[in-house]
Amino acid sequence: MRFNEIFTVTCNENESAAKSGNISPVFTLHITKQPQTMDAWSIILLLIPIFLSVIIAFLLFPSKKPPLPPGPPSIPILGSLLWLRHSISLFNIEILLRKLRSELGPIITLRFGSQPAIFIVDRSLAHKALVELGASFSSRPPPSSFSRFHNSRILNISSSPYGDQWRLLRRNLTSEILHPVKIKLFAPGRRWVLDLLLNDLQTRSEQSPERAVVAMKSFQLAMFALLVLMCFGEKLDEKAIREIETAQRELLLYTSKYMRVFAFVPKLFSRFMFQGRLRTVARLRQRQTDLFLPLISARRENQKQAREQRFVYSYVDSLLDLSLAEEAGSQLTDDEIIPLCSEFLIAGTDTTAAALQWIMAEITARTAVQAKLLEELKGINEEEIKEEYLQKLPYLKAVVLEGLRRHPPAHLVLPHSVIKDVEFEGYLIPKNASVNFTAADMGWDEKLWEEPMEFKPERFMAGGDGEGVDITGNREIKMMPFGVGRRICPGLGLAMLHLEYFVANLVREFEWAAVDGEEIDFSEKSEFTVVMLNPLRARINLRRKVY
């Protein structure tokens, strides 16, 4: 029954009562002349008492909780009114946060749909939250309606809430694969991948009249080859590596681009909305499963038969040996191992390949930096820059650190969350709210860095403003390309090793120069990581061997 039909019946009853003398005729005349269809003014008149009641209740019974951090106006479901005028993209959010900081302060609330997102844009406050109060800020926000519906049993480390399962999975990764002793075991694999990378670049260069290469393609191939080896314990051929790379990238890019809408969709409607997108994700995941399962099954069979000597203990081996404590010693299933493998590949390939491209682009564009780095490398009088020599190359480390400071792969670290309401700097940080930190801006702080938007490796040498910087952020946050605190990237040491090792050998092997008539474009775009809008295209020439 429609509201105006109920209203009409009421009017008739009131009119009858008026004729019997129980109600004023004047009142009856007013009521019976209401139109059948309610107009906007009628709705407003009905809502006024509700709003007044809310205001009176707020005044009479004020909340004892502190307020949320300040933010722009918002409306239910749609979220902050800013999104009516600006698209929700990484770079728009960064620009808005810089503007809002000057107006509202260093802690800001934005609303995406009905959920508040807290942004902390000050490095000292970030240190307080992530280090001093690390236990409180170490969880992750609950999954979106899409994730709750489709990922009911998907395990991973990066998005797991703070707790026993997260500790177990992270401890397995750091102790079995990312421990310095275990990392050394993969040194032959890194040498194999270096040969692949150098040969691929040389082949591409020889096929180009300008001896030009789009370097990112080679970087991605190399990083995937290495991480597939570490994950599955197998040296796959280029075709198999490319298949895994393509499947991973298509799934990652599709979900990051098209599934964000589910942050705005209530769980009740997630089963019915955007069915085409859900089917596409299911198809992409099945393709991933078809590629991963044979590799997982092969490692399981090797464990059972113990016939084949494994190259090295792989990540999959550690997962096959792992038991979830809360499930009475049960082993992980294939459906649980696959997303952990996917996470391992994503975390170790895209971020490192993106950082490697940015660093090599800066080296290519700055001949003085390349010349100074080459001079240092010549001090290692051997054909290859081996891993054990890296600690003797301070300028190489400075170049890598400056690349990570100026071009962090992620401008915002993965969202944090609190497991219960927390008062922070006089504001309420609600349970399960997304808490975000502006990693890029903290590395570009003019109060800390001279000319922060310039690429100057010397700032990390003796006497520079980055000398002795603590990249973990435990002492002080000056830059945070790997995050900070209990959720810091567990692969920090591996990433630094890979970047230093490959940058050193790429510069030692080839002379890098811009293609004639072209300038290197340092514009950015956001994919899973922040990458070059126009990938690095460089002219490379083999250097004359003088050692």
Beta strands, then each sheet from edge to edge (+ up, - down):
strand 1: 74-75
strand 2: 79-80
strand 3: 107-112
strand 4: 115-120
strand 5: 212-214
strand 6: 323-324
strand 7: 330-331
strand 8: 422-424
strand 9: 427-429
strand 10: 434-437
strand 11: 510-514
strand 12: 524-526
strand 13: 530-532
strand 14: 537-542
sheet 1: 1+ 2-
sheet 2: 3+ 4- 10-
sheet 3: 5+ 14- 11+
sheet 4: 6+ 7-
sheet 5: 8+ 9-
sheet 6: 12+ 13-
end
